[in-house]
Amino acid sequence: MANFFGLRRSDSHGDAGVATPRPRRFVELFFTLIAVAICPASMWMVDPEAVAKGDTTWLLAAGVLGIGALLIHIVLYVRARFADPFILPIVVALNGIGLAMIYRIDLTTAANAGAAQIIWTGVAMVASAVTLFFLKDHRGLRRITYTSLAIALVLLVLPLVPGLGVEINGARIWISVLGRTFQPGEIAKIALAVFFAGYLSTHRDLILLAGKKVGPVRLPRFRDLAPMFVAWLISIGVLVLQKDLGSAILFFGLFLSMLYLATGRIVWVLLGLVFVAVGGVLAYNFISHVHYRIYAWVHAFDPEIYNQPFGGSGQVVQGLFGLASGGLFGRGWGNGRPDLVAFSNSDMIITALGEELGLLGLGAILMLFLLLVTRGMRAALGTPDAFGKLLAAGLSLVMVIQLLVVIGGVTRLIPLTGLTTPFMSAGGSSLLANWVIVALLLSISHSARAPHVVETYDDVPESISR
């Protein structure tokens, strides 16, 4: 962990052996144009006859993606010229594939989510551009560490407010605004990441050194970890009341991973696994929603569980059949049966993609996610401040954890939790939150790649930077 927090950086003015980095904005523009083209090309392959008859959905989707990507590109050129040139093309490609899959599903179901998803794509990309334009330096977010915690807790409580919160499919995680539903927990995960990064970058030296040593393990003082544990307990408590197992796992994973990144102590991972085991047993025995999910996971192929209208396994099993029928090369765009799987455009969009694009196509999509996460982690390693390191790493890990939970759920590796696939699933709140995360990663990557005269890390404790 000394390397993670203690690097020194210099540019060509301070070290003749280090080349001055290039902005590489034209590289970004070239790959972004290719990424934008993926969406209309995929829609054409889904239903070429509809396109020939004048269906303009493909044109609208391409226009929104193209204009949004160009707007972000211009803002980057003005505000963050040295930002990572590959993050934007990767995300545009993922978003475009998601739009094409939702458009395809709309053709055979009554979902009709494609138009709304295109609108939300435009809103989310504008929000990303606005964030980049006004966030001149990501380190300014450190000043609102505790404000971020308050914002996160308010957002998590909102769905519990009578008259405002809405319960859908047994979970109360949405609010209704002007006839539209929104999931505030998606924004709360960003606020919690900012809080964890700000708190740990300030207090990690105390967490590491100030506690009592019990054998080979040094336990931190309670008052040093109390604000983080209180934030975690309140968040998990609210999510238990909302019956949202997926977000509870996501927030706990974010808490645990950022604590490990800050301290480098494997004991936190082991302690977290103990908490997961104990919490899982308690939730299974005392929370009916969790009990149904786990029971359906274990007994998925039992006929009575498969046909059970609430808490059954029909959705997961049909998704598995869809993945199996896709084989290695897939059945081709428009040739699958996503209409047989409930919520195939949101929770189960991975199975729809796997059926029509096959293992190779789904593998390519997962490789895009892998590249996106590695670019985020690269920004974390390169940025000169500890807060930026933790924030970039935490936001990258949010996507990793979310993707692992989604893939694990639809393949029956773990119980299905209902989380959305980032950038691809139908849902405006998820799309908006993830595009804001992209803006933060781009801002931090600019700090990591921009030329710097030799910098020391004033906010890194000497004991860690050694």
Secondary structure, DSSP 4 states (H G I P E B T S, - for coil): -HHHHH--B--TTT-TTSPPP---HHHHHHHHHHHHHHHHHHHHHH-HHHHHTT--HHHHHHHHHHHHHHHHHHHHHHH-TTS-TTHHHHHHHHHHHHHHHHHHHHTTSS---HHHHHHHHHHHHHHHHHHHHH-S-GGGGGGGHHHHHHHHHHHHHGGGSTTTEEEETTEEEEEEETTEEE-THHHHHHHHHHHHHHHHHHHHHHHHHSSEEETTEEEPPHHHHHHHHHHHHHHHHHHHHHT-HHHHHHHHHHHHHHHHHHH--HHHHHHHHHHHHHHHHHHHHH-HHHHHHHHHHHTTT-HHHHT-TTT-SHHHHHHHHHHHHHTTT-S-TT-S-GGGSTTTTTTTHHHHHHHHHHHHHHHHHHHHHHHHHHHHHHHHHHSSSHHHHHHHHHHHHHHHHHHHHHHHHHTTSS----PPPTTTSS-HHHHHHHHHHHHHHHHHHHHHHS--SSB--TTS-HHHH-
